[in-house]
Amino acid sequence: MPPRDPLLVGLGAAIRALRFERGEISQEQLGLDSGVHRNYIGGIERGERKPTLTTIAKLALTLGVAPSELIARAEREAERRGASWPAPAQHEDSQHPG
């Protein structure tokens, strides 16, 4: 079995943590409330699935956070597991000669 992508594992950990922060919501209840099948949620939480942005948004909103917050939590979880990101591109603020 190939190693799991740390960002996907981080996303799963973030979703799982939010489920418990929100009162121990089960995968089944999250699925019913979000319209995402509970088996698919289990795959996401194990880092085995690659959810679309639409699915991430559905889960985030159902868990009471913005999709950007869920992604940020996923990044932090991935970094805890050794992931690193390239430095942001630097933009020059000077005006171009015209």
C-alpha positions in Angstrom: 0.0 0.0 0.0 1.5 3.4 -1.0 2.0 6.0 1.8 -1.0 8.3 2.3 -0.7 11.9 1.3 -0.1 13.9 4.5 -2.5 16.6 3.4 -5.3 14.0 3.0 -4.4 12.5 6.3 -4.5 16.0 7.8 -7.9 16.7 6.3 -9.2 13.5 7.8 -7.8 14.4 11.2 -9.3 17.9 11.0 -12.7 16.5 10.2 -12.5 14.0 13.0 -11.4 16.6 15.5 -14.3 18.9 14.5 -16.8 16.1 14.8 -15.8 15.6 18.4 -15.5 19.4 19.1 -19.1 19.7 18.0 -20.5 17.2 20.4 -19.2 13.8 19.2 -21.1 13.9 15.9 -21.0 10.4 14.3 -19.9 9.9 10.7 -23.4 8.7 10.0 -25.0 12.0 11.3 -22.4 14.1 9.5 -23.3 12.2 6.4 -27.0 12.7 6.8 -26.6 16.4 7.6 -24.1 17.1 4.7 -25.4 14.8 2.0 -22.1 12.9 1.9 -22.2 9.1 2.4 -20.9 8.0 5.7 -18.6 5.4 4.1 -17.0 8.2 2.0 -16.5 10.3 5.2 -14.8 7.3 6.8 -12.5 7.1 3.7 -11.7 10.8 4.0 -10.9 10.5 7.7 -8.5 7.7 6.9 -6.8 9.7 4.2 -7.9 7.2 1.5 -10.2 9.5 -0.4 -9.6 12.7 -2.4 -12.7 14.8 -1.8 -13.7 17.6 -4.2 -13.8 21.2 -3.1 -17.6 21.0 -3.1 -17.5 18.0 -0.7 -15.0 19.8 1.6 -17.3 22.8 1.6 -20.3 20.7 2.5 -18.5 19.0 5.4 -17.0 22.3 6.6 -20.3 24.1 6.6 -22.1 21.2 8.3 -19.4 21.2 11.0 -19.9 25.0 11.5 -16.6 26.3 10.0 -15.7 28.0 6.7 -14.1 25.8 4.1 -11.0 27.8 4.4 -10.8 27.1 8.1 -11.1 23.3 7.4 -8.3 23.6 4.9 -6.2 25.6 7.3 -6.7 22.9 10.0 -5.8 20.2 7.5 -2.6 22.0 6.7 -1.7 22.3 10.3 -2.4 18.6 10.9 -0.3 17.7 7.8 2.6 19.9 9.0 2.4 18.0 12.4 3.0 14.9 10.3 6.0 16.3 8.5 4.5 18.0 5.4 6.1 21.2 4.2 4.9 23.8 1.7 6.9 25.9 -0.8 7.4 29.5 0.3 4.8 31.9 -1.1 5.9 33.8 -4.3 7.2 37.3 -3.6 5.4 40.0 -5.6 7.2 43.2 -6.4 5.2 46.3 -5.3 7.0 48.7 -7.6 5.2 50.1 -10.7 6.2 48.9 -14.1 7.4 51.5 -16.5 4.7 52.3 -19.0 
